[in-house]
């Protein structure tokens, strides 16, 4: 089982001074060991967990524009123009064209008292992938400067290449399972045999974050914090 969760700022202190990849893998001990000993088949099944911490290097900005007008045609025309302005501003602020996509396009009536229509509301969403976090503040400011039609819906952070981190977490999870299995085999008066089965499950993903609070004047107001990658591996051993 693989889970990506955002770590609180206070917990990041635990990893101070550690490298991005070195020394981050650890075996989690907070949860009870999940162990099943089958005397009939002479096997032991153990679930190990490996957890690593990483600093995200990519930000996803969810933004958009929203307008209201007397007619559907006016609303649609206005929102398309506003979206074009927002896209141009994001490009000029440093977002690559390939990292922009339309996430929503809607048009509908608003009612004074149903079925009496008071006007029409149109919206268009934009998602921007920011690969240089040093530009994050500038990009957000550029979006807001477009005008009152702009809506900022939040940001989320992720690691651009989690493959290496995943390998380390799996290795830590397997080592954790092996340690548990060896201990329980000894307690049962047995010796650990060969590995019969290894499996894991992949679930979850990066969790969205709200905008960060104000920071010191010489620092960015947007902070990616840290994320924990947790891997659960089930290993079945024979007992001899």
Protein Blocks (a to p, Z undefined) as FASTA:
>chain_A
ZZdddddfklmmmmgoiafknokaccdfkbccdddddfklopaddddddddddddfbdcd
ddddddddfbfklmmmmmmmmmmmmmmmmmmnopafklgccfbdcdddddfbdcbdfbdc
dddddddddfblklmmmmmmmmmmnomkbccfbdcdddfblmlmmmmmmmmmmmmmmmmm
mmmmmmnopacdddfbdcdddedjdddddddddddfkbcfbdgbjaddddddddddddZZ
